[in-house]
């Protein structure tokens, strides 16, 4: 598989970290940045499990774009 899932990461007004991969319709959040990373992985696995044979080895690479001015504001 040669697609890359790109997430835009920001921090919501409620203090949660938010990630969106609009090209794939994947959206998730986490209370901490570490929680967010785990949730991104899980959401991506679930999305591609539905679209493939369920083989996790077929997951595409994940890339994140983070605007640190939004994260640390």
N, C-alpha and C positions, 0 to 999 in steps of 0.2 A: 504494500500500500504506500503510495507516494504523496499522500495528503498530510499537511501539518495543521493541527488544531491550534489556533492562536486565540488566547484569552486576553481580554483587556481587564486589568485589575484596578479597582479603585476602592475607596473607603466610603461607605454610605454615611448618611447623617446620623444613623443610629449607632455608629461605631463599628459595625460589622464590615468585614472585607467582602467585596463583591467581585465575581469573575463572570465574564460573558464571552462566549464564542458564538457570535451571531451567525456566522456562516453555517454552523452546525446546529443552531438552536439549543445550545447548552448554556445554562445559567445556574450558578450556585453561589453560596456565601459561607462564611465561617466567622465565628466570634474572634478567633485569633488567626494570624497569618498561617500558622502551622495547620490549624483546622481547615482553612481554605485550601491548602495544598492537597490534603487528603480528600476533601470533597470534590476538587477538580478531577483527581484521578478516578474516584468512584463514579462521578457523573459521566466522564468520558467512557469508562468501561461499560456502563449501562447503555449508553447511546450506541456504541459500536457493537455490543452484544446483540442488540435488537436487529442490527443491519448486517450481521455476518453469521458465521456458523457457531458463534459463541466462543470462539477461540481468542483468548486474551493476548496471544502472541501476535495477532493481527492489528493491535492498536497502533494508531499513527503517533508520531512524535507530538509532544505538547510544548508550545512556546507561550510565554507570557509577556505582555507589554505592560509595564508598570510605570505609572506617573508618580514618582516619589513625592512630588509637591502635593499631590492629593492624599497620599498615604500618610504622610507625616505632618499634615497641616493641623 
